[in-house]
Amino acid sequence: MTKITYVTSQGERIETEGENGSTVMETAIMNAVPGIVAECGGACTCATCHVYVDEDWREAVGGPSMMEEDMLDFAFDVRDSSRLSCQIKVKPELDGLVVHVPTRQG
């Protein structure tokens, strides 16, 4: 299991453990993280699982694919650290990952 911390737009820290091979979005849904809507269920066809990857983790997580970048056009307040959490695979190298949930989803 990989530890993932979600920081809500109000600053609340929600510490979870994600199953390796799942996604950051699936982990958020299983732990009822507020602000992660995931309307498409992880198919990368909406932008309702948008997160900001904490600066310390951006290199380890990597950047978005071209398809993900296209979907981020529909997200609210996109930043350089923006990712769709359905596209971030949980793996041991991400143990301790911190992501921030935006004030609203696209």
Buried (B, 14 or more C-beta within 10 A) or exposed (E): EBBBBBBBEEEEEBEBEBEEEBBBBBBBBEBEBEBBBBEBEBEBEBBBBBBBBBEEBBEEBEEBEEEBEEBBEBBEEBEEBBBBBBBBBBBEEBBEBBBBBBEEBB
